[in-house]
Amino acid sequence: MVLHFLPERPEQSGGGDRVPPSGARAGFVVGKAVGNSVVRHRVTRRLRAVVAAELHRLPVTADLVVRARPEAADAESTLLRRDLVAGLDRLLGEPVTPR
């Protein structure tokens, strides 16, 4: 997986009574290279679950985009979680602890 991290989302233009989202947000990119529609949706559900468990680590103003690579089609949720945690450790500059 590839992580794209924006620690602080830009101000929204356009005025109005828009309420900015509170809390970190995550988005997912799972392209056709990962597999057919059924496989892509399964990968997205697994990624959504593992990201939800780690979203608290991000600043409340952060946006995270997770891009699945083709290997994600055959990966178990535990492997996806391990890869996500390792990626977040690198992004956030936190010490890597053996798991």
C-alpha positions as CSV (number, residue, x, y, z in Angstrom):
1,M,0.0,0.0,0.0
2,V,1.0,3.6,-0.6
3,L,0.1,6.3,1.9
4,H,-0.4,10.0,1.0
5,F,-0.5,12.2,4.1
6,L,-1.6,15.8,4.3
7,P,-1.2,16.9,8.0
8,E,-3.3,20.0,7.6
9,R,-6.1,20.3,5.1
10,P,-6.4,23.6,3.2
11,E,-9.1,26.2,3.9
12,Q,-12.3,25.7,1.9
13,S,-13.2,28.6,-0.3
14,G,-16.6,29.6,-1.4
15,G,-17.9,30.9,1.9
16,G,-21.3,29.9,3.1
17,D,-22.2,28.1,6.3
18,R,-20.0,25.1,5.7
19,V,-18.9,23.4,8.9
20,P,-15.3,22.1,8.4
21,P,-15.0,18.3,9.1
22,S,-13.8,17.6,12.6
23,G,-11.3,14.8,13.0
24,A,-8.9,13.2,10.6
25,R,-10.2,11.8,7.3
26,A,-9.2,8.9,5.2
27,G,-9.8,8.1,1.5
28,F,-9.1,5.0,-0.5
29,V,-7.9,4.4,-4.0
30,V,-8.3,0.8,-5.2
31,G,-7.8,0.6,-9.0
32,K,-8.5,-2.1,-11.5
33,A,-5.0,-3.4,-11.2
34,V,-6.0,-4.8,-7.8
35,G,-8.7,-7.0,-9.3
36,N,-12.3,-7.1,-10.4
37,S,-15.1,-5.2,-8.7
38,V,-15.7,-7.8,-6.1
39,V,-12.0,-8.0,-5.1
40,R,-11.7,-4.2,-5.1
41,H,-14.7,-3.8,-2.8
42,R,-13.3,-6.5,-0.5
43,V,-9.9,-4.7,-0.3
44,T,-11.6,-1.4,0.3
45,R,-13.7,-2.9,3.2
46,R,-10.6,-4.4,4.8
47,L,-8.6,-1.2,4.4
48,R,-11.5,0.9,5.9
49,A,-11.5,-1.4,8.9
50,V,-7.7,-1.2,9.6
51,V,-7.6,2.5,9.0
52,A,-10.5,3.2,11.3
53,A,-8.5,1.5,14.1
54,E,-5.5,3.7,13.5
55,L,-7.1,7.0,12.6
56,H,-6.8,8.3,16.2
57,R,-3.0,8.6,15.7
58,L,-3.4,11.4,13.1
59,P,-3.9,15.1,13.8
60,V,-7.5,16.1,13.7
61,T,-6.8,18.3,10.7
62,A,-5.1,15.5,8.7
63,D,-6.2,13.8,5.5
64,L,-4.8,10.4,4.6
65,V,-5.2,8.6,1.2
66,V,-4.5,4.9,1.1
67,R,-3.7,3.5,-2.3
68,A,-3.9,-0.2,-2.6
69,R,-1.3,-2.0,-4.7
70,P,-2.2,-5.3,-6.6
71,E,-0.7,-7.4,-3.8
72,A,-3.5,-6.2,-1.5
73,A,-6.0,-8.5,-3.3
74,D,-4.5,-11.6,-1.6
75,A,-3.4,-10.0,1.7
76,E,-5.0,-10.8,5.0
77,S,-6.3,-8.0,7.2
78,T,-3.5,-8.6,9.7
79,L,-0.9,-8.0,6.9
80,L,-2.7,-4.9,5.8
81,R,-2.8,-3.6,9.4
82,R,0.9,-4.3,9.9
83,D,1.8,-2.4,6.7
84,L,-0.5,0.5,7.6
85,V,1.1,0.8,11.1
86,A,4.6,0.7,9.7
87,G,3.7,3.3,7.1
88,L,2.1,5.6,9.7
89,D,5.1,5.1,12.0
90,R,7.4,6.4,9.2
91,L,5.0,9.3,8.3
92,L,4.5,10.4,11.8
93,G,8.1,10.0,12.9
94,E,7.2,7.6,15.7
95,P,9.7,4.9,16.8
96,V,9.2,1.6,15.2
97,T,8.5,-1.1,17.7
98,P,8.7,-4.8,16.9
99,R,5.3,-6.5,16.7
